[in-house]
């Protein structure tokens, strides 16, 4: 993996509010213009082949140390070229050559607050994130909300799935990213639950092209976000988790030490749907969060629950599925919920030994916790507590178990992102792969965490 950053164009600092700074992709067709509007609010717009994909859209955020939505100046850096090659065995393309142009635009609020927006523009993808330096003696910030928005031309239609209201649905497990998409709807249609929309979000800009919105690089230093409901004049904005998520535990915003970065907001643009389908932007912008001493081999497996459901989680049926996996040449069998009572912890070594005798490995199901929903399917209260989690993972490793499936998370708050990351990190210490279910979207995690396999939702 190699990343190269080269200067392309030098720009002047100290620009007036009338100045518009432009960044184009390597082939010159995708263009981002950054400027201050008449009220001194930073904004950007996006064109492809001269066609407007996003009109003047707001930038900035509100925080506990002030508002970062206006600026007295716009100071762009030089434009730099980014070139990187990487390989990854669990995404749509195993070998990726990434090329983009990058620039940082600095702003200063009337009160002296400093902040920057880092832009990346490739041939079909725009991405931006905020960099917040220390503010004098202030070394920490809580971001309450973002002004970050996406303003579409009139006549745009949408392909969106609604964000579910927190603490609803079965066992109070929502939002769990299991709603359906509505195709080709007008922008001013209200989302089903009035809570906005789950990423990724697809838009058709008339006959001019398509735009896909999402985010990537979310980890324990930020919350997961989604898209707001339609606002006036073609505008959608970044929306944070609902306060009710996680049964009310934890803040809905994002706290970080300074200097710090927000996740990347991504905008994939194409005249047709090919760039939307082929984009690798969720992984282009991130890097591994830790080195692993383990070698992971995802592969085919079997799963009794999908056919026989809860009653099949018993010794006889699981051995039958191990036999089936052996006959098919599959590597894994997933043992689903209730195994701790319907098979029993004391008999799991027997089942794991039988699987080994057949050249098959087990993946074991767990609930994510117990205090943010009403789940009774066991095992519960193993994965949310670091002491018990590590002990459980040591035990699984001693049995030759190769992975875990962790289910029924409580939402997208920052503390939940920390839990995802903690489970992945501890699992890697014990050589375990991880699958999530009833969960958020992965946001680049295939590259960020070497033992992350996938998400079911």
N, C-alpha and C positions, 0 to 999 in steps of 0.2 A: 504494500500500500504506500503510495507516494503522493504527497500534496505539494504543489508548486504554486507560489504566489508571485506574480510579476506585475510591475507598474505598467499601465497602459496610457493614461492621460493625466497630466498634472493640472489641478484646478486651483483657483485663487480663493483665499479665505476672506472673511469679512464681507459677505454678500448682502445686498439690500433685500428688502422684502419683495421686490418686484422680480427677483431672480428665480429662474426655474432651472434646477439641476437635473440632467438627464443621464441615465445609465441604460445601455442597450445590451442585449445578449450577444454572444460571439458571432452569430450570423447577421446581426444588425436588424433583424425583423421585429423582435420583442423589445419594447421601449418602456422605461419607467421614468416619469417626470415627478420631481419632488420640489415643492414650493411652499410658501406661506400664503394663506388666503387673505382677503381684505381685513380680517380681524386679527391677523397674526397667528393663525392656527396652522400648524404644519399639516400638510396633506400630500397625497401622491395620486397619480393616475397611470393607467396601463393601456398601451395600444399594441396591436399586432398587425403588421403590414399596413399601418396607418389607420386601422379600424379601432375604435374605442371599445375596450373590453371592460375597463373600470373607469368611471368618471372620478372627478376630484373626491378623494376618500380621506377621512380623518386619521391622524396618528396621535399617539399620546396616551396618558394614563393618569388616574387620580390615586393619591397615596396619603399615608398618615403624616408625611412631612411636606405636603404641598401638592398643588396641581401642576402636572407636566403636560399641558395641552396647548400652551401658547408659547411663542418665542419672539424675542426681539431681533433675532438674526438667524441666518442659515449658513452654516460653514461646512462645505463638502470636502472630503479627502480626495486624493487622487484615486482614479479607478485602477483596480488591480485585477489581473487575470488569475483565476484559480484553476488548476489542473490536477486531477487526482484519478488514480486507478485503484479499484478495490475489488475483491471477490467476496461472495457471500453465498452460502449453500442453502438458504431458506427463504429467498425472495424470488420474484418473477424473472430475474436476470442474474446469472451467476457471476458474470464478469462485467464491470461497469467502468466506463471511461467518462468521467465527469468534467465538464468545462463550463465555466461561468465567469462573469465579471462581477467584481465586488467593490463596494464603496461604503464609507461611513459618513453620515450626515449629522453634524452636531448642532444642538439647539440650546438656548439659554432662556429660561423663563424671566419675566420682568422682575421677579424676586430674587434672581440669581441662581436658581436651580439649573443644574447642567444635566443633559441627557443626550444620548446618541441613538440613531437608527442605523443598523447595519443592513445593507441590501445585498442580495445575491440575484443575478439575472443570468439564466442560461438560455438556450434557444427556445424553450417552452415553459420554463418555470421562473416565477418571481418568489423570493422569500425575503422576509424581513423580521428582525428582532430588535428589542431595545437593550442597549447597554447603559447601565446607570453607574456612574462613578461615585466615589465617596463625596458627600456634600459637606465639605469642611470637616468638622469633628463628628459628623453623623455617619455612622458606619453600618446602619441597618435600616430597612424600609419594609413597610407593609403596603402592598398594592391593593387598593380596594376595588378598582375596576379599570377597564381599558376603554379608551375612545377608539381604538383600532377598528377601522371599518372598511366596508366594501360596497361602493355605490355603483349600481349597474345602470346601463342605458335603459330607457323606456322600451317596453315590448319584450324584455327578457322574461323567460319562463324558467321554472324551477323543477328539480328532481331531488326531493328532500325527504328525510325521515324525522319525525318529531322527537324531541327530548321528552322523556316521560317524567311526570311529576314525582318528586322524591317520596319514598315511604308509602308507595301504593303498590298495586298488583299483588301477586301471590307472595305470601309471607313477608310483605312489606320490603321487597327486594329491589324495587326500581329506584333510580334508572339503571337498567342493565343492557341497554343497547339492543333491544329485541323488537323494535317497532318496524313497521313496513314503510316503504317509499311510496310517495305519490308522484306520478309522472306528469311533466309538462304543465304544471299548475301556474297560475298567474302569481306575480310577486306579492301582491297584496292579500293573498289568501292567508288566514291566520292558522298557525300550527295547531295540531289536534288538541294539545294540552295547554296551549298558551305559554309554553316554556322555551320556545325556539326550536332549534334543529341540531341534530347530532352530526358531527363530522364523519366522513367527508360529505361536502355539499356541492351538487352539480347544477350549473346554470347554462341555459342556451341563450346566447345573445343574438336573437333573431337569426338572420342568414349569415351573420358575420363570424360566428364561431362559438366555442364552448369554454367554460371556466369551471375549474374544480378548486374548491377551498378546503383547506385542512390545516393541521399543525403537526409539528414534529419536534423531537428533542425534549419532551416533557419528562422530568424525573422528580426526585424528592424535593427539589428546590422550587417547585411551582405546582399550581393546581392544573387539572385538566380543564379545557375550555370547550365551548360549543358556540353555535351561531345564534344570535338573537332572532326574535321575530322581525318581520319587515317593519322598517321605520319609514319616515317620510322620504319622498324623492329618491326612491331606489336604493336606500341604505340599509345594510345589515351591519351589526357590530359584534365584536367578541363578547361572549357572555360567560360569566363564571358559574361555578356550582351553586345550587340552591342551598340556603342556610339549613334547610331541613335534612339534607343528605347526611348519611352516617348517623341517623337518629339524633341529629343536632350536634354531634360531637365535632369539634374543630371549626376553624374559621373558613369562610367561603372564598377569601382572597388568597394572596400569595405573599409570603414573607421571605426575605433573602438578606444576606450580608452584602455589603458594598465593598468593592465594585461587584456587580452581578449582571447576569443576562436573563432575559425572558426566553421562553421557547420560540421557535421559528413559526411564523404564520406563512403558509404556502399557498401559492396561486398558480395553478397549472392552466395553460392557455393553448388552444388549438383551433385551427379553422375547421377541423373535423375531430372525431373522437379518438383517433389513433394516439395523439400525445397524452390524452387523459388516461388511456389504458396502459400505455407503455412507460409512464413516468416512474422514475426511481427517486424522486425528490425526498420521500420520507427518510431515505437512508443516505442520500448524498450529503446531507447537512449535519450528520451526527458522527460520532466516533465511539469506540468501545469505552465503557465506563470502568471496566476492570479487565486485567489479564487473567486468563484461566489456566490452571495447571491440568485441567481435564480435557479429554477429547470426547465430544458428543456426536452421536450418530442417530439423528431422527430417522424414523422408518415406518413401515406399515405395521398396523396392529389390529386387534379385534376388540370388541366391546359388547358385552352381553346386554347392557341396559337398553340400547337402541331398539332391540327386538323384544326382550323379555322383561325389561325394566326392573323395578326394585326387588321383586321376589327372586330374581336370578342371582342376586349377590349372596351366593352360598357356595360351599366348598365344591359340591358336585358339579354345578353349572360352570363355575370358574375353571375347573379342571377340563371340562368339555371344551371351553373356549381356548384354553391353552393347547389342547390337542389340535383344535382347528387351526390355530396360529402356526403350530409346528407343521401341519400338513400343507399349509399354504406358503410356507417359507417366510412368514412374518416374524418380526422381532419382538413385538410387544403385545401385552394384554392389559387393558385398562380395567381396574377393579373399582367400581363406582361406589356411591354413597351407601351407608349402613354396614360397610364391611367390618367395622369394629364390633358390632353387635351380632350381625347375621353370620359372620364367619368367626370373628373373635380374634383379638390381638394374640392370644396364646396359640392360635392355629395358623397365624400368618407365616411363621417360619416354615411350616409344612407346605403351604401353598407356594411360597417362594422357592423352596427346594424342588418341588415338582416342576415348576416352570423352568428352573435351571436344567433339570434332567432332560427337558425337551428343547433346550436351546432357546428359550423364550424368557424375556424379562418382564417384570411387573411395573405398572404405573399406578399409583394409589391416589384415590380421591380424598380431598379434605374440604371442609367449609373454611372460609377465610377467617371466621371468628364466631361470635355469638351475640355481641352487644349492639349491633346496628341493624339487625333484622330479626325475624322470628323463626329462623331456620332451626329445625330439630334434627335434620339428617346428619348423622355422624360420620367421621369424627368432627366435633366442633371444639373451639377454644384451644386449638393447637398452633395455628399459624399466626395469630395476632400477638402472641406473647413471645419475646425473643428467647427467654430461657427455655420455655417448653418447646418452642419451634426447633431450636438447635438440638435439644435432646431427642426429639422425634426424628429429625433428619439423620442423626448419628445411628439411631436404631435401624432406620430404613436402609442406610448404606450397609450396615452389618449383615442385612438379609439379602443384599444384592439387588435391591430395588433400584431402578434406573431413573425414575421420574415421579413427579406429583402433578395432579390436576387440582387447582385451588379454585373454589366456586363461591358465588354469592357475595360479591363485594358491595360496599355501601354507597358508592358514588364517585365523584371526581375531585373531592377536596384534596388539598395538599397532603394532609395526613394519610389519605388513601394512596396517593402516589408514593409516599414514603414506605407504606406497607408493601406495595408491589415490589419496590426496589429492594427492600430488606429481605423479602422472601427469595427473590432471585439471587441476591448476594450470598445469603446463608446456604441456599441450595447448591450454589456453585462450590462452596467450601466442602460440601459433602458429595460432590459428583452427581447431582440430581438435575435432570432437565425439568422444565416447568411449563405447564399449560395452564392458562387462565380461562375461566368460564363465568357467565353472569357478570361481565366485566366491561371495562372501558376498551376503546380501540388502542392498538399498540403504540402508535406514534414513534416509529423508528426503532422500536425495541429489538427487532431482529439483529440489528447491528450493534446496538448499545450494550446488550447483555448476551454473552456467548451461549448461555444455557437456556435462553428463552426459545420456546418452540412455536407457540402460537396462542391465539385467543379464540374462544368460541363465544359468539354472541348473536 
